Amino acid sequence: MTNTLKKLAIIMSLLIAGAAAAGQDLKTHKALPYVLEKLHSHQIVLMGTIHQRPQILELTAQLLPLLRTAGVTHLAIEVSSDQQSNIDRFIQNGTGLKAIRLHHSIDCAQYRRLFSVVRDLPSHQRPHIVAIDLPPSQYSG
């Protein structure tokens, strides 16, 4: 792994945050400390969501400002790669949030808020966001 990509956090629809990865219920497990511990001790952490669940997206929003202190340099998200320029534009100048096309299964105010949370961080604290999904033209979803 290159020096510039020290750690990578990936948000995908695989698991329910860090607590689900441990087979624990979010109500009985302190998910934020659990995820941070995993970020400190692993090069790549897969953290998933259940689409459009406010409590999971709120946990993610709370985690975003802490990523750099955990050594995370890049954040891969479940957004079509053809939206990378729109994401970069929004993060750089705060315009065009509505121009970022999201799959209907994740498109909600709380998910879009995640872009604003990253944008509002000081530039030295922001992880680089990488859109990793296939463009819709390349799959039949």
Salt bridges, closest charged atoms under 4 A:
GLU37 OE1 - LYS38 NZ 3.40
GLU58 OE1 - ARG113 NH1 3.08
GLU78 OE1 - HIS51 NE2 3.23
ASP82 OD2 - ARG101 NH2 3.53
ASP107 OD1 - ARG112 NE 2.86
